[in-house]
């Protein structure tokens, strides 16, 4: 029954926001990455993203990220300044060691700012980790 269902805990997989130069838009912008800091590959990675505030919300986007090798990252999307004030959620689902893993990551409103950056190990860059 329900007590027999094992729900594995997601460890060493992160969602991060990194400020980067964009050649196309010729300016700095925040990009969101999924980071595999595990010792093994994660496969069939799916990321669902959405944002909301008290009176507005964004579209729900689904991203097929494929497989991520150990100690690598992959860009999901860029995030505009308009939605930084929203609560931004990222639901990550993947397979590893023949098990299904799932975790929700959240950037609280206005938590994405240059004053709050920390070192991100796999990217070797500064950014913000989602909770």
C-alpha positions, 0 to 999 in steps of 0.5 A, spaced: 500 500 500 502 507 501 507 505 506 510 500 501 512 506 496 519 508 496 520 515 494 527 516 493 530 523 496 533 527 490 540 529 492 546 533 488 541 535 483 540 543 483 536 548 479 541 555 479 540 562 476 546 565 473 547 572 470 550 571 463 552 576 457 547 574 451 550 576 444 543 576 441 540 581 446 547 584 447 546 585 455 546 581 461 540 576 463 539 571 468 539 564 465 536 558 469 540 551 469 539 544 471 546 542 474 547 534 475 553 534 481 552 527 482 557 521 481 552 518 476 548 520 469 541 522 470 537 520 464 530 523 461 530 529 465 524 533 464 523 540 467 517 544 468 517 551 469 512 556 472 511 563 475 506 566 479 504 572 483 498 575 487 495 577 481 499 574 475 502 568 472 506 565 467 505 560 462 507 553 464 513 550 460 516 543 459 523 542 457 526 535 455 533 536 457 535 529 455 541 525 459 546 529 463 552 526 465 555 526 472 558 533 474 555 537 468 549 542 467 544 544 461 541 551 460 533 550 461 531 558 459 532 565 460 528 569 465 526 576 464 526 581 469 519 582 469 518 575 472 524 575 477 518 578 482 514 572 481 515 566 485 518 561 480 517 554 481 521 548 477 519 541 477 525 536 476 523 529 474 529 524 472 531 517 472 537 514 476 539 507 478 533 505 475 529 509 480 524 515 478 526 521 482 522 528 482 523 534 486 520 541 486 525 547 486 523 554 488 526 561 487 522 566 492 520 573 489 526 577 488 531 572 490 534 572 484 539 578 484 546 580 484 547 581 491 545 574 493 550 570 488 554 564 491 559 560 488 556 554 483 561 548 483 559 545 477 558 551 473 565 554 476 561 561 476 557 565 481 549 564 481 543 563 486 541 556 488 533 555 488 531 552 494 
